[in-house]
Amino acid sequence: MCHTSQVVEALQRHFKCPLIIIDAAYTIDSATLAEHQEAYYAAQVKEAAMSMAEATKKKFDIDKLREVERLSDSASELWTR
């Protein structure tokens, strides 16, 4: 387990909140993902979304997730410039 994970787990214990982790395959970019890796990742995201909805008592909104993904991609792109 990496140091970052240990820090996140410590924060989870301190704040007494759920810890939801997505197990993502290491890749350079999405074009290099194998089909089974993409399916596994999609299942991880779906499970995390259901866990977050349950923890927050809020309905999952796929459109909001897509917007957040778009903004995250945009921020990542700007960071690498």
Secondary structure, DSSP 8 states (H G I E B T S, - for coil): --HHHHHHHHHHHHHT-----------SSGGG--HHHHHHHHHHHHHHHHHHHHHHT----HHHHHHHHHHHHHHHHHHT-
